[in-house]
């Protein structure tokens, strides 16, 4: 068969293009926003794609992109874990889904959402040490405020991901005991 007649001929190219457009974690993830952290990742991808794949710079950027995506997956997993523990098993994915069309439910909640997000960042390890606060989680906290679950989320995050001095990690068995 001629490749022009093969409907799967561009399959690999389509997957690669989808992966490059995906700024969060998984291919076909339409939930990413166009926040500052997305632009940083996008710019890294653009620069990497202009480099020779055999170069040391390409390899370093590729590793940095992979690391950033893995960190995002880990943070999302932490949030999902807490939401599920709070009883939002069926709603966790939708609560974490933020798109370009997402809106803050009540503009009066904005300052409270920012305060809670900052408090989560400063008083828990739900975010990695080097993490810059993501606008994505501001929307999630706003949803938790609307559900009257933001304070419970913070309390649970404080128990499951307590702030520890660097190098003093809590293993899963200790987390289970605390929980």
DAQUILIN-V390819 format. One record per helix or strand of 3 or more residues. SS is the DSSP state (2 for helix, 1 for strand). FROM is the first residue (numbers start at 1). LEN is the number of residues. If there is no record, write none. Layout:
BEGIN
SS/FROM/LEN
SS/FROM/LEN
END
This chain:
BEGIN
2/3/3
2/11/11
2/36/14
2/56/30
2/92/5
2/107/17
2/135/12
2/150/11
2/172/7
END
